[in-house]
Amino acid sequence: MLFTLFSGSLSYGQQKERAQHKIDSLFKNELQRKNVHNAFLTVYSDKLNIEWHHVGGSFGDGTPVSVKNPFLSTSIAKTFTATLIMQLQEAGKLDVDDRLAEYLSFDIIDRIHVYKGVDYSTEVRIKQLLQHTSGIPDYFEDAPKNGPTFMELLFADTDRIWTPKETISFAKSKLSPHFPPGTGYHYSDTEYVLLGLLIEELTGKPLHEVLFEKIIEPLKMEHTYMNLHSKPIDTATTGAVAEFYVDDIEVGHFKSLSADWAGGGLVTTSIDLLKFHKGLNEGALLSKNSLRQMQKWTKESFGLKYGFGLRKFELKKLYPLLHRYTLIGHSGSSGAFMYYCPEMDVYLTGTFNQIAYQKKHVVFMIQVLSQLKKLSKTKGRNNEE
């Protein structure tokens, strides 16, 4: 009771300081885990008047990481690719209802989707690629009919540079589609490689140049670039890419990660991800209509929905104590995350650079939001008064 009275007597500034301290403790606790070698977190809210940046850990040689060290975004890059597609629609270059075969060459489209003996290759629509409803298999994680998995190939030849057409060829020759186009959901990096090729076809430029011209440069994302393809705006202060681990193996230096490309080949920072996500939400990149279209959801799994390169966590189905809240954004296999909670007006961006955090990062975000929930309620009461 005494604690409750004392807590209630704190000023908003004191409560904000307490929340920051608790979140910092949560962050440092994760860094104590044996498989977390480095981590980055940005917490931002206009409504709550907070901007906190947390960085910890080190490189294998003991050099500490800092805000100057970017990291691999992994699948967060899908939101960037989807944004470029929506920009092309706004420019009249395509309609997401169009069939992909209207734009890409026969050698790419041919037999990309043959399900139970029926060839649906020319029926696949752009919106189905954006939303993972095409049925096209995922070259990264689906099990092949025979031979090694794609992940095994990445580890077998770490110096290999993969081209988009090679990853598509692997999907065609080794994997099977999951359902006819538009009749189900299956997450697939192959779809986003096809979207990357579509962007290149319609712009006549490499994907990394389009990203720079349409997103990175306008938003002044000084430390963001495509892995193995381009360089950041600020080459002078951008440090080495933070190491990314699969359990105890550091994989961030693998050239074979070139296979990720339009589905996950972006190098960035938590601060630059904040710039991008705010820019997307606030109309700097797309119209409100386009953003609404990106947020027409289909079910991904329990409590989780997918739009066009965006995910939505419905926390009421996953964490009853946060039943009023949602998270909208994207995450990656590296434990990277970029989410916005509209009910609190809170952005969370960062990474744990550890594949074991592909799901664990969600638990961490929930812990952070639980601390900010108290602060948000106090701010709301103060505004009412």
C-alpha positions in Angstrom: 0.0 0.0 0.0 2.8 2.4 0.9 4.6 1.6 -2.4 1.3 2.3 -4.3 1.0 5.7 -2.6 4.6 6.6 -3.2 4.4 5.5 -6.8 1.3 7.6 -7.3 3.0 10.6 -5.9 5.9 10.5 -8.4 6.0 13.2 -11.1 5.6 12.1 -14.7 9.3 12.8 -15.2 10.2 10.5 -12.3 8.0 7.8 -13.6 9.6 8.1 -17.0 13.0 7.8 -15.5 11.9 4.7 -13.6 10.5 3.1 -16.8 13.7 3.9 -18.6 15.8 2.3 -15.9 13.6 -0.9 -15.9 13.8 -1.2 -19.6 17.5 -0.8 -19.5 17.6 -3.6 -16.9 15.5 -5.8 -19.2 17.9 -5.1 -22.1 21.0 -5.9 -20.0 19.4 -9.1 -18.7 19.1 -10.3 -22.3 22.8 -9.5 -22.9 23.7 -11.9 -20.1 22.3 -14.8 -22.0 25.1 -17.0 -23.3 24.0 -16.9 -26.9 23.5 -13.1 -27.2 26.7 -11.5 -28.3 25.4 -8.0 -29.1 22.0 -6.3 -29.1 20.4 -2.9 -30.1 17.2 -1.3 -29.0 15.5 2.0 -29.7 12.3 3.1 -27.9 10.6 6.1 -29.2 7.3 7.9 -28.6 6.1 11.5 -29.4 3.2 11.0 -27.1 5.3 9.9 -24.1 8.2 12.2 -25.1 10.8 9.5 -25.0 13.7 8.5 -27.2 15.9 5.9 -25.7 18.8 4.1 -27.4 20.3 1.0 -25.8 23.4 -0.8 -27.2 25.4 -3.6 -25.7 27.8 -6.5 -26.4 30.9 -6.9 -28.5 32.5 -8.4 -31.5 34.2 -11.7 -31.3 37.6 -10.0 -30.8 36.2 -8.1 -27.8 35.6 -4.7 -29.5 32.4 -3.2 -28.0 29.6 -2.5 -30.5 28.1 1.0 -30.6 25.4 2.9 -32.4 27.8 3.3 -35.3 27.6 -0.5 -36.0 24.7 -1.4 -38.2 23.2 -4.9 -38.4 21.5 -7.2 -40.8 17.8 -6.5 -40.8 16.9 -9.9 -42.2 13.2 -10.0 -43.1 12.4 -6.5 -42.0 13.6 -5.7 -45.6 10.3 -7.1 -46.8 8.6 -4.0 -45.6 11.0 -1.9 -47.7 10.3 -4.0 -50.8 6.6 -3.8 -50.3 6.8 0.0 -49.9 8.6 0.2 -53.2 5.9 -1.8 -54.9 3.2 0.5 -53.5 5.1 3.5 -54.7 5.1 2.0 -58.2 1.4 1.5 -57.9 1.0 5.2 -57.0 3.1 6.1 -60.0 0.8 4.1 -62.3 3.4 1.5 -63.2 1.4 -1.4 -61.9 -1.7 -2.5 -59.9 -1.3 -5.0 -57.1 -4.2 -6.9 -58.6 -2.2 -7.5 -61.8 -0.8 -10.9 -62.7 3.0 -11.1 -62.3 3.2 -12.7 -65.8 2.2 -9.3 -67.3 5.6 -7.9 -66.3 8.3 -10.6 -65.9 9.9 -12.7 -68.7 8.8 -16.2 -69.5 12.0 -17.8 -68.2 11.3 -16.5 -64.7 7.6 -17.2 -64.7 7.7 -20.6 -66.4 6.7 -23.4 -64.0 7.1 -21.2 -60.9 3.7 -22.6 -59.6 2.7 -26.1 -60.7 0.4 -27.6 -58.0 -0.9 -31.1 -58.3 -0.2 -31.2 -62.0 -2.0 -27.8 -62.7 0.2 -24.9 -63.9 -0.9 -21.7 -62.1 2.3 -19.8 -63.0 0.5 -17.2 -65.1 -2.3 -16.7 -62.5 -0.1 -15.5 -59.6 -1.0 -11.9 -58.7 1.3 -9.2 -57.2 -0.8 -8.8 -54.1 -0.5 -12.5 -53.4 3.3 -12.2 -53.4 3.1 -9.3 -51.1 0.9 -11.2 -48.6 2.4 -14.7 -48.9 -0.8 -16.1 -50.3 0.5 -17.2 -53.7 1.4 -20.8 -52.6 4.9 -20.4 -54.1 7.4 -22.4 -51.9 10.0 -20.7 -49.7 13.5 -21.5 -51.0 14.9 -20.6 -47.6 13.1 -22.9 -45.2 10.9 -25.4 -47.2 12.2 -29.0 -47.4 13.4 -30.0 -50.9 12.2 -33.2 -52.7 15.8 -34.4 -52.7 19.3 -33.2 -51.9 20.5 -30.6 -49.4 18.3 -27.8 -48.0 19.0 -24.3 -49.0 20.4 -23.5 -45.5 22.8 -26.4 -45.9 24.0 -24.9 -49.2 24.6 -21.6 -47.6 26.8 -23.2 -44.9 28.5 -25.5 -47.4 29.8 -22.6 -49.6 29.9 -19.5 -47.6 31.7 -17.5 -50.3 29.1 -18.1 -53.0 27.2 -15.1 -54.4 23.7 -16.1 -55.2 21.7 -14.3 -57.9 17.9 -13.9 -57.7 17.4 -16.2 -60.6 19.4 -18.9 -58.9 17.2 -18.8 -55.8 14.1 -18.9 -58.0 15.5 -21.9 -59.9 16.1 -23.7 -56.6 12.5 -23.2 -55.7 11.3 -24.4 -59.1 13.4 -27.5 -59.3 13.6 -28.6 -55.6 10.4 -27.5 -54.0 6.6 -27.9 -54.4 3.9 -25.2 -54.1 1.5 -25.4 -51.2 -1.9 -24.5 -52.6 -3.5 -22.7 -55.6 -2.9 -18.9 -55.7 -5.0 -17.0 -53.2 -6.4 -20.0 -51.3 -4.1 -20.1 -48.3 -1.1 -18.6 -46.5 2.6 -19.7 -46.6 5.5 -17.4 -45.8 7.9 -17.4 -48.7 11.1 -15.5 -49.4 10.8 -16.6 -53.1 7.8 -14.3 -53.4 9.9 -11.3 -52.4 12.7 -12.2 -54.8 10.1 -12.1 -57.5 9.0 -8.7 -56.2 12.6 -7.4 -56.3 12.9 -8.5 -59.9 9.6 -6.8 -60.7 10.9 -3.5 -59.2 14.0 -3.8 -61.3 12.0 -4.5 -64.5 9.7 -1.5 -64.0 12.5 1.0 -63.0 15.3 -0.3 -65.2 17.6 0.0 -62.2 19.2 -2.4 -59.7 17.1 -2.9 -56.6 19.7 -1.3 -54.3 19.7 1.9 -56.4 15.9 2.1 -56.2 16.0 1.7 -52.5 18.5 4.5 -52.2 16.6 6.9 -54.4 13.1 6.2 -53.0 13.6 5.5 -49.4 17.1 5.7 -48.0 18.2 9.2 -49.3 14.8 10.9 -48.8 14.6 9.8 -45.2 18.3 10.5 -44.6 18.9 6.9 -43.4 22.7 7.5 -43.1 23.8 4.0 -42.1 21.5 1.8 -44.3 22.4 -0.1 -47.4 22.0 -3.4 -49.2 24.4 -6.1 -48.0 27.1 -6.9 -50.6 25.5 -4.4 -53.1 25.9 -0.8 -51.9 27.4 1.5 -49.3 25.8 3.8 -46.7 25.3 7.6 -47.2 27.7 8.2 -44.3 30.7 6.0 -45.0 32.9 7.9 -42.7 31.1 7.1 -39.4 29.3 3.8 -40.3 31.2 1.0 -38.5 31.5 -2.7 -39.2 28.3 -4.7 -39.4 27.5 -6.2 -36.0 28.0 -10.0 -35.9 25.0 -12.2 -36.4 24.9 -15.7 -34.9 23.2 -19.0 -35.6 23.6 -20.4 -32.1 27.4 -20.2 -31.7 28.3 -19.8 -35.4 28.9 -16.2 -36.6 27.2 -16.1 -40.1 27.0 -12.4 -40.8 30.2 -12.5 -42.9 28.9 -15.2 -45.2 28.7 -14.0 -48.8 26.1 -16.7 -49.3 23.7 -14.4 -47.4 23.5 -12.6 -50.8 20.6 -15.0 -51.3 18.5 -12.9 -49.0 18.3 -9.9 -51.3 14.8 -8.3 -51.6 13.5 -10.5 -48.8 16.1 -9.7 -46.2 19.4 -8.2 -47.5 19.3 -4.8 -45.8 21.9 -3.5 -43.4 20.6 -0.8 -41.1 20.5 0.5 -37.5 17.7 0.8 -34.9 17.7 4.6 -35.5 17.4 4.3 -39.2 14.6 1.7 -38.8 12.8 4.3 -36.7 13.2 6.9 -39.4 11.8 4.5 -42.0 8.8 3.3 -39.9 7.9 6.8 -38.8 8.2 7.9 -42.5 5.9 5.1 -43.6 3.3 5.9 -40.9 3.4 9.6 -41.3 3.0 9.8 -45.1 6.6 10.6 -46.2 6.7 7.5 -48.4 3.1 6.6 -49.3 -0.4 8.0 -49.2 -2.8 7.0 -46.5 -4.7 4.9 -49.0 -1.7 2.9 -49.9 -0.8 2.4 -46.2 -4.4 1.2 -45.5 -4.1 -1.2 -48.4 -0.9 -2.6 -46.9 -2.8 -3.2 -43.7 -5.6 -5.4 -45.1 -4.8 -8.4 -43.1 -4.9 -12.2 -43.6 -4.4 -14.7 -40.9 -0.7 -15.9 -40.5 -1.1 -17.8 -37.2 -2.8 -17.5 -33.8 -2.8 -13.8 -32.8 -0.7 -12.9 -35.9 -1.9 -11.4 -39.2 0.0 -10.4 -42.4 -0.7 -7.5 -44.8 1.6 -6.3 -47.6 5.1 -6.6 -46.1 3.6 -5.9 -42.6 2.7 -8.0 -39.6 0.2 -7.3 -36.9 0.3 -8.9 -33.5 -3.0 -8.9 -31.7 -1.8 -8.9 -28.2 -5.1 -9.7 -26.6 -4.9 -13.2 -28.0 -1.3 -13.7 -26.9 -0.9 -11.6 -23.7 -4.1 -10.9 -21.9 -2.6 -8.1 -19.7 -2.0 -6.1 -22.9 -5.4 -6.9 -24.4 -6.0 -3.4 -25.6 -2.8 -3.2 -27.7 -1.4 -4.2 -31.1 2.0 -4.2 -32.7 2.4 -3.4 -36.4 5.6 -3.8 -38.4 8.0 -6.7 -39.2 10.6 -8.9 -37.7 13.4 -11.1 -38.9 15.1 -14.5 -38.3 18.0 -12.7 -36.6 15.8 -11.5 -33.8 15.6 -8.1 -35.5 12.4 -6.1 -34.9 10.6 -3.0 -36.1 7.2 -2.5 -34.6 4.7 0.3 -33.8 2.1 0.2 -31.0 -0.6 2.7 -32.2 -2.5 2.6 -28.9 0.6 3.9 -27.0 2.2 5.7 -29.9 5.4 3.7 -29.2 8.0 2.5 -31.7 10.4 -0.4 -30.9 13.3 -1.2 -33.2 16.5 -3.2 -32.8 17.9 -6.7 -32.9 19.5 -9.5 -30.9 21.6 -10.8 -33.8 20.8 -14.3 -32.8 18.6 -16.8 -34.6 17.4 -18.2 -31.3 15.6 -14.9 -30.8 13.4 -15.3 -33.9 10.5 -15.7 -31.5 12.1 -14.6 -28.2 12.3 -11.0 -29.3 8.5 -10.9 -29.1 8.6 -11.7 -25.4 11.1 -9.0 -24.9 9.0 -6.4 -26.7 6.0 -7.4 -24.5 8.1 -6.8 -21.4 9.1 -3.4 -22.7 5.5 -2.5 -23.5 4.4 -3.7 -20.0 6.6 -1.0 -18.5 5.4 1.6 -20.9 1.8 0.8 -20.3 2.0 2.2 -16.8 3.7 5.4 -18.2 1.0 5.7 -20.9 -1.8 5.5 -18.4 -0.2 8.2 -16.3 0.2 10.4 -19.3 -3.4 9.8 -20.3 -4.6 10.8 -16.8 -2.5 13.9 -16.8 -3.9 15.0 -20.2 -7.5 14.4 -19.0 -6.8 16.6 -16.0 
